[in-house]
Amino acid sequence: MSAVSTEGRASSRADVSWARPAKAPWRTLARRALTVALLGGAAYAAYEHRSEISAASGMLSHVQAWWILAAVGAEAASMVVFA
């Protein structure tokens, strides 16, 4: 069966819309507001603890790159196993 009839109109099979229904505008606005609030809270927390963060960066100065690569590889492997 053809998706387009001989008159150039779409057949009833092609008229079915598979698109998601549009979200309510308030829902989109609420989601964006929550995202901004969470990012703002994280930025505020990072600012308040900036001395601790800078001290912690000094502790990481002796880390070897091979251990970081091994950790990333192990994490990727665990995600593949549990997927």
C-alpha positions as CSV (number, residue, x, y, z in Angstrom):
1,M,0.0,0.0,0.0
2,S,1.4,3.4,-0.9
3,A,1.8,6.1,1.7
4,V,0.6,8.7,-0.8
5,S,-2.7,8.3,-2.7
6,T,-3.2,9.1,-6.3
7,E,-4.7,12.5,-5.5
8,G,-1.5,13.7,-3.8
9,R,-3.0,13.4,-0.3
10,A,-1.5,11.3,2.4
11,S,-3.3,8.0,3.1
12,S,-4.8,7.3,6.5
13,R,-1.8,5.2,7.5
14,A,0.5,8.2,7.0
15,D,-1.8,10.5,8.9
16,V,-0.8,9.0,12.2
17,S,1.4,11.4,14.1
18,W,4.3,9.7,16.1
19,A,5.5,13.0,17.5
20,R,5.5,13.5,21.2
21,P,2.8,15.8,22.5
22,A,4.0,19.3,23.4
23,K,4.9,19.9,27.0
24,A,3.0,22.4,29.0
25,P,4.8,25.8,29.0
26,W,4.8,26.0,32.8
27,R,6.6,22.6,32.9
28,T,9.4,23.9,30.7
29,L,9.7,27.1,32.7
30,A,9.8,25.2,36.0
31,R,12.5,22.8,34.6
32,R,14.6,25.7,33.5
33,A,14.2,27.5,36.8
34,L,15.2,24.4,38.7
35,T,18.3,24.0,36.5
36,V,19.3,27.6,37.2
37,A,18.7,27.2,40.9
38,L,20.7,24.0,41.1
39,L,23.6,25.5,39.1
40,G,23.5,28.7,41.3
41,G,23.5,26.6,44.4
42,A,26.5,24.6,43.2
43,A,28.4,27.8,42.3
44,Y,27.6,29.3,45.7
45,A,28.8,26.1,47.5
46,A,32.0,26.1,45.4
47,Y,32.6,29.8,46.2
48,E,32.1,29.2,49.9
49,H,34.5,26.3,50.0
50,R,37.1,27.8,47.6
51,S,39.9,27.5,50.2
52,E,39.2,23.8,50.8
53,I,39.1,23.2,47.0
54,S,42.4,25.0,46.5
55,A,44.0,23.0,49.3
56,A,42.7,19.7,47.8
57,S,44.2,20.6,44.4
58,G,47.6,20.6,46.1
59,M,47.0,17.0,47.3
60,L,46.4,15.9,43.7
61,S,49.7,17.2,42.5
62,H,51.4,13.8,42.9
63,V,48.8,11.7,41.1
64,Q,50.2,9.7,38.2
65,A,48.4,9.9,34.9
66,W,48.4,6.1,34.4
67,W,46.3,5.6,37.6
68,I,43.8,8.1,36.3
69,L,43.6,6.3,32.9
70,A,43.2,2.9,34.7
71,A,40.4,4.3,36.8
72,V,38.6,5.7,33.8
73,G,39.0,2.4,32.0
74,A,37.7,0.4,35.0
75,E,34.7,2.8,35.3
76,A,33.9,2.5,31.6
77,A,34.2,-1.3,31.8
78,S,31.8,-1.4,34.8
79,M,29.3,0.7,32.9
80,V,29.4,-1.7,29.9
81,V,28.9,-4.7,32.2
82,F,25.9,-3.2,33.9
83,A,24.3,-1.7,30.8
